[in-house]
Amino acid sequence: MIVLIIVASILLASISIIQFKNEAKEYHQERLERKENAVREHINYVLSTTTYPLTTENLDLIFKDKIHELAHIHNIEINIYSLEGKLLKSSKESFSVDKVSPPIPKYILKLVRSSIEKRYVDIKTVNGVKNRSSFTQIKDDKFKPLGVLNLPYLEDDGFYEKELNSFLIRLGQVYTFMLIVAFGLAYFLSTYITKSLKTISDRINETSLSQKNKKIVLEASSKEINLLIKSYNRMVEELEISAVKLAQSEREEAWREMAKQVAHEIKNPLTPMRLTVQSFERKFNPEDPDIIQKMKDYSETLIQQIDTMNAVASAFSNFASMPAQQNETLNVVEVVELALDIFNEEHIVFESEFPEIISKIDRTQLIRILTNLVKNAIQSIPELQENKRVFVAVKKELNSVLIIVEDNGIGIKPEDISRIFEPKFTTKNSGMGLGLGIIKNIIENYKGTITFDTEYGKGTRFTVSLPIINS
């Protein structure tokens, strides 16, 4: 729009300048003709009333006293030449007719004689100023040529230039106002359009497969933006359908993997149980004096395997069905400190920046997070290691409470780092590897995070961040 206004203003200004120049040209041409006609009529009157014979030689005498009067009346310089182009009389007061006076060029005399009107206008530009000079034959009452009338005319474009400058100034003011309005309108429209685009951009940046995405409820003035909004809303609908399908597929895959793992873990104790029963059946002798002790040993072996199966079933149950959150207002520092009392290890060190950090959280799940991490930290330290240390700290950072569990155990191998939170992965010789998967699930339900830093051979540091909920 702004470019069009600028182009239009340039075109209009150019056309206006050309129009003013044409008008000025026509004005000067008509003005010279009017003056020439008036002077010729006056000259004809002088010729008709003079007492001198009407000859070329007498033109000097006829207009001796009249030429200045004519020049003053018509406000124009008058020169009278002979038919051969010699100057006879001029209205210039300081001018004296002598042999040095320039004659009319021959080509002009020829053009005057050859024209129908016996008239020619010579146009010359001197120092940027255009000069017109008309040459017309002077005739007697019988149309016999007597001489040549010359009227020099200097074009004065001051009036037209003043009018043109005034017009251009007004034109510039109008277009300046139009440009200001156009800029304001363009700014308003661009702000309105970019506001809609920013809303769409923000929503697109917030779009994620892991959350429920909101549609854009906006009616834009632009057809293209409305099409973009409709496309985005359609994409959100398709994304929700895809998310549901993906979640269902992931759940089914997770349950299949879990079923395989549980089946494997259950089969592990079944084999020794079967071997124990078969051995007992083969070696059973009621008369054996050590029968009671052997019965006791067999029973203990079976009970151990049954306990193992029970642990597997309990772990699977805990992972499959997380208990509902029973949030209560509590002092996180106090709960963590009490939870550490169940451990008898003397190398556990507790530290807190504040005596209390109040938040709403499920006490049981908080204890579960802590005990699992501390238990893993204890188990990661080899029994023969001399300097054992498990460091537990509670900190407050902005609107979050941090629980840090750090050990100086063997750490995690680099190839195992990416799998540490997988449900069935474990670095220990026993267990199903469900502990970290369970607590990660608990933490993420609270919109928190769990991260870790490890160096193989030196230890591991787990950091749990939970938002502080006060209402």
Disulfide bonds with the S-S distance in Angstrom:
none
